[in-house]
Amino acid sequence: MKHITTKNNIIHNLYRFSMFLIGTYIVALTYNTFLLPNSLVVGGTTGLSIIFEKLFGWNAGLFILFTGIFLLVISFIFLGYKITKHNIIGTFLYPIMIMLSAPVAELLIPYIKLDDFIVVVVLAGALYGFGFGIIYKTGFSTGGFDVVMQLLNKYLKMPEGDASLAANLLVVLCGLPIIGVRLVTYSAITLIVETVVTNKINIGISNSKVFFVYTRKIDQVRDALVKNGTIGFTIIPTLGGYSHYKGEMLMCVVSTRDYYAFREVVLNIDKNAFFVINDCYEVNGGYKRQHLPFL
């Protein structure tokens, strides 16, 4: 049993690292194919490399490598080895992938010239986000400005999402005197698309809604679900924070296409029902979700 577990762990780690390589290559290829040729400063050391390439003609891969090493040292000093170790592999791998993907990008660029620049921007953001989504899903990182985000999170108590956005927007704004308002605007759009796609790849696309329903007519709602027979639900005991009134809350998961229909069923039974509805990214076990035949 121990041998099987060890073998499974090795296979799992090999899979994770393989996906990390693929994600990093996609990010690097997108950089060489779309971002660098079109001067799209999307933040991070990637954005800084474009700025310094424009100003001084510095090699982008080497700039990202040396900047990443510098930030690794900063991370080790202020964040410690435990956090820094997660950034080490990506710090060296990403610039290597930029160098390896450059010849491929040169072959692709003549075939993907598009007249509508906004299409280039959206495509660049989507591919860039797709690559980063794969990377983050494996638990790895490309280093670089992730260190800045971690520093802002630790010392300024900024949430990681806000810290990442602030750091990247700062880089985008630094490009304003170099690339102008037009390209800065397109860069910001690319950054937004990249962020959205990264999040969708990382946490998934919500195809369900989770309902928390509080109603004085919970028996009638429950009867409707029992009659339907395809929707699993849980009854949760509740206690009013001020009134100390003891009641019950119903929790159930409904497919996104049945969202409004189920909502109307609840409101038709009790128009004063209180409910909270959230996106549900993963459902495991329980009743199989089906279309609600009674709606």
For each residue, the residues with C-beta under 8 A, 3 or more apart:
1: 4 5
2: 5 6
3: 6 7
4: 1 7 8
5: 1 2 8 9
6: 2 3 9 10
7: 3 4 10 11
8: 4 5 11 12
9: 5 6 12 13
10: 6 7 13 14
11: 7 8 14 15
12: 8 9 15 16
13: 9 10 16 17
14: 10 11 17 18
15: 11 12 18 19
16: 12 13 19 20 138 139 140
17: 13 14 20 21 138 140
18: 14 15 21 22
19: 15 16 22 23 134 137 138
20: 16 17 23 24 89 90 93 134 135 138 140
21: 17 18 24 25 93
22: 18 19 25 26 134
23: 19 20 26 27 131 132 133 134 135 137 138
24: 20 21 27 28 90 93 94 97 131 135 142
25: 21 22 28 29 97 100 101 131
26: 22 23 29 30 127 130 131 134
27: 23 24 30 31 94 97 128 131 132 135 142
28: 24 25 31 32 94 97 98 100 101
29: 25 26 32 33 97 101 104 105 127
30: 26 27 33 34 35 124 127 128 131
31: 27 28 34 35 36 46 60 98 101 128
32: 28 29 35 36 37 98 101 102 104 105 106
33: 29 30 37 105 108 109 112
34: 30 31 37 38 40 120 123 124 127 128
35: 30 31 32 38 40 42 46 50 124 128 190
36: 31 32 39 49 50 53 60
37: 32 33 34 109
38: 34 35 117 120 124 183 186
39: 36 50 54 175 179 183
40: 34 35 50 121 124 183 186 187 190
41: 47 50 51 171 172 174 175 178 179 183 184 187
42: 35 46 47 125 128 168 172 187 190 191 194
43: 46 47 145 167 168 169 170 171 172 191
44: 47 48 144 145 167 168 171
45: 48 49 63 64 67 68 71 144 145
46: 31 35 42 43 49 50 64 144
47: 41 42 43 44 50 51 168 171 172 174 175 187
48: 44 45 51 52 63 67 171 174
49: 36 45 46 52 53 58 60 63 64 67
50: 35 36 39 40 41 46 47 53 54 60 175 179
51: 41 47 48 54 55 171 174 175 178 179
52: 48 49 55 56 58 63
53: 36 49 50 56 57 58 59 60 63
54: 39 50 51 178 179
55: 51 52 58 178
56: 52 53
57: 53
58: 49 52 53 55 62 63
59: 53 62 63
60: 31 36 49 50 53 63 64 98
61: 64 65 95 96 98 99 102
62: 58 59 65 66 95
63: 45 48 49 52 53 58 59 60 66 67
64: 45 46 49 60 61 67 68 94 95 98 144
65: 61 62 68 69 91 92 95
66: 62 63 69 70
67: 45 48 49 63 64 70 71 144
68: 45 64 65 71 72 91 92 94 95 143 144
69: 65 66 72 73 91
70: 66 67 73 74
71: 45 67 68 74 75 87 91 143 144 145 147 148
72: 68 69 75 76 84 87 88 91 143 147
73: 69 70 76 77
74: 70 71 77 78 147 151
75: 71 72 78 79 83 84 87 147 150 151
76: 72 73 79 80 81 84
77: 73 74
78: 74 75 151 154 155
79: 75 76 83 84 147 150 151 154
80: 76 83 84
81: 76 84 85
82: 85
83: 75 79 80 86 87 150
84: 72 75 76 79 80 81 87 88
85: 81 82 88
86: 83 139 140 141
87: 71 72 75 83 84 90 91 141 143 144 146 147
88: 72 84 85 91 92 143
89: 20 92 93 140
90: 20 24 87 93 94 135 140 141 142 143 144
91: 65 68 69 71 72 87 88 94 142 143 144
92: 65 68 88 89 95 96
93: 20 21 24 89 90 96 97 142
94: 24 27 28 64 68 90 91 97 98 142 143 144
95: 61 62 64 65 68 92 98 99
96: 61 92 93 99 100
97: 24 25 27 28 29 93 94 100 101
98: 28 31 32 60 61 64 94 95 101 102
99: 61 95 96 102
100: 25 28 96 97 103
101: 25 28 29 31 32 97 98 104 105
102: 32 61 98 99 105 106
103: 100 106 107
104: 29 32 101 107 108
105: 29 32 33 101 102 108 109
106: 32 102 103 109
107: 103 104 110 111
108: 33 104 105 111 112
109: 33 37 105 106 112 113
110: 107 113
111: 107 108
112: 33 108 109
113: 109 110
114: 117 119 120 123
115:
116: 119 120
117: 38 114 120 121 186
118: 121 122 186 189
119: 114 116 122 123
120: 34 38 114 116 117 123 124
121: 40 117 118 124 125 186 189 190 193
122: 118 119 125 126 189 190 193
123: 34 114 119 120 126 127
124: 30 34 35 38 40 120 121 127 128 190 193
125: 42 121 122 128 129 189 190 191 192 193 194 197
126: 122 123 129 130 193 194 197
127: 26 29 30 34 123 124 130 131
128: 27 30 31 34 35 42 124 125 131 132 190 194 197
129: 125 126 132 133 193 194 195 196 197 198 200 201
130: 26 126 127 133 134 197 198 201
131: 23 24 25 26 27 30 127 128 134 135
132: 23 27 128 129 135 136 142 194 198 201
133: 23 129 130 136 137 197 198 199 200 201 202
134: 19 20 22 23 26 130 131 137 138 201
135: 20 23 24 27 90 131 132 138 140 141 142
136: 132 133 139 140 141 198 201 202
137: 19 23 133 134 201 202
138: 16 17 19 20 23 134 135
139: 16 86 136
140: 16 17 20 86 89 90 135 136
141: 86 87 90 135 136 146
142: 24 27 90 91 93 94 132 135 146
143: 68 71 72 87 88 90 91 94 146 147
144: 44 45 46 64 67 68 71 87 90 91 94 147
145: 43 44 45 71 148 149 164 167 168 171
146: 87 141 142 143 149 150
147: 71 72 74 75 79 87 143 144 150 151
148: 71 145 151 152 163 167
149: 145 146 152 153 160 163 164 167
150: 75 79 83 146 147 153 154 160 163
151: 74 75 78 79 147 148 154 155
152: 148 149 155 156 158 163 166 167
153: 149 150 156 157 158 159 160 163
154: 78 79 150 151 157
155: 78 151 152
156: 152 153 163
157: 153 154
158: 152 153 162 163 166
159: 153 162 163
160: 149 150 153 163 164
161: 164 165
162: 158 159 165 166
163: 148 149 150 152 153 156 158 159 160 166 167
164: 145 149 160 161 167 168
165: 161 162 168 169 195
166: 152 158 162 163 169 170
167: 43 44 145 148 149 152 163 164 170 171
168: 42 43 44 47 145 164 165 171 172 191
169: 43 165 166 172 173 188 191
170: 43 166 167 173 174
171: 41 43 44 47 48 51 145 167 168 174 175
172: 41 42 43 47 168 169 175 176 184 187 188 191
173: 169 170 176 184
174: 41 47 48 51 170 171 178
175: 39 41 47 50 51 171 172 178 179 183 184 187
176: 172 173 179 180 181 184
177:
178: 41 51 54 55 174 175
179: 39 41 50 51 54 175 176 183 184 187
180: 176 183 184
181: 176 184 185
182: 185 186
183: 38 39 40 41 175 179 180 186 187
184: 41 172 173 175 176 179 180 181 187 188
185: 181 182 188 189
186: 38 40 117 118 121 182 183 189 190
187: 40 41 42 47 172 175 179 183 184 190 191
188: 169 172 184 185 191 192
189: 118 121 122 125 185 186 192 193
190: 35 40 42 121 122 124 125 128 186 187 193 194
191: 42 43 125 168 169 172 187 188 194 195
192: 125 188 189 195 196
193: 121 122 124 125 126 129 189 190 196 197
194: 42 125 126 128 129 132 190 191 197 198
195: 129 165 191 192 198 199
196: 129 192 193 199 200
197: 125 126 128 129 130 133 193 194 200 201
198: 129 130 132 133 136 194 195 201 202
199: 133 195 196 202 203
200: 129 133 196 197 203 204 205
201: 129 130 132 133 134 136 137 197 198 204
202: 133 136 137 198 199
203: 199 200 281
204: 200 201 281 282
205: 200 281
206: 209 256 279 280 281
207: 255 256 280
208: 253 254 255 256 279 280 283 289
209: 206 253 254 255 256 259 277 278 279 280
210: 251 252 253 254 277 278 279 280
211: 250 251 252 253 254 262 266 275 276 277
212: 236 249 250 251 275 276 277
213: 218 221 249 250 251 252 266 273 274 275
214: 218 238 247 249 250 273 274 275
215: 218 221 250 266 269 270 272 273 274 275
216: 247 270 272
217: 220 221 269 270 273
218: 213 214 215 221 222 235 247 248 249 250
219: 222 223
220: 217 223 224 269 270
221: 213 215 217 218 224 225 250 265 266 269 270 273
222: 218 219 225 226 233 235 250
223: 219 220 226 227
224: 220 221 227 228 265 269 294
225: 221 222 228 231 233 252
226: 222 223 229
227: 223 224 294
228: 224 225 231 292 293 294
229: 226
230: 287 288 289 290 292 293
231: 225 228 252 253 254 287 289 292
232: 252 253 286 287
233: 222 225 250 251 252
234: 250 251 252
235: 218 222 248 249 250 251
236: 212 248 249 250 251
237: 246 247 248 249
238: 214 246 247 248 249
239: 244 245 246 247
240: 243 244 245 246 247
241:
242:
243: 240
244: 239 240
245: 239 240
246: 237 238 239 240
247: 214 216 218 237 238 239 240
248: 218 235 236 237 238
249: 212 213 214 218 235 236 237 238
250: 211 212 213 214 215 218 221 222 233 234 235 236
251: 210 211 212 213 233 234 235 236
252: 210 211 213 225 231 232 233 234
253: 208 209 210 211 231 232 280 283 286 289
254: 208 209 210 211 231 258 259 262 289 292
255: 207 208 209 258 259 289 290 291
256: 206 207 208 209 259
257: 291
258: 254 255 261 262 291 292 295
259: 209 254 255 256 262 263 277
260: 263 264
261: 258 264 265 292 295
262: 211 254 258 259 265 266 292 295
263: 259 260 266 267 275 277
264: 260 261 267 268 295
265: 221 224 261 262 268 269 294 295
266: 211 213 215 221 262 263 269 270 273 275
267: 263 264 270 271 273
268: 264 265 271
269: 215 217 220 221 224 265 266 273
270: 215 216 217 220 221 266 267 273
271: 267 268
272: 215 216
273: 213 214 215 217 221 266 267 269 270
274: 213 214 215
275: 211 212 213 214 215 263 266
276: 211 212
277: 209 210 211 212 259 263
278: 209 210
279: 206 208 209 210
280: 206 207 208 209 210 253 283
281: 203 204 205 206
282: 204
283: 208 253 280 286 289
284:
285:
286: 232 253 283
287: 230 231 232
288: 230
289: 208 230 231 253 254 255 283
290: 230 255 293
291: 255 257 258
292: 228 230 231 254 258 261 262 295
293: 228 230 290
294: 224 227 228 265
295: 258 261 262 264 265 292
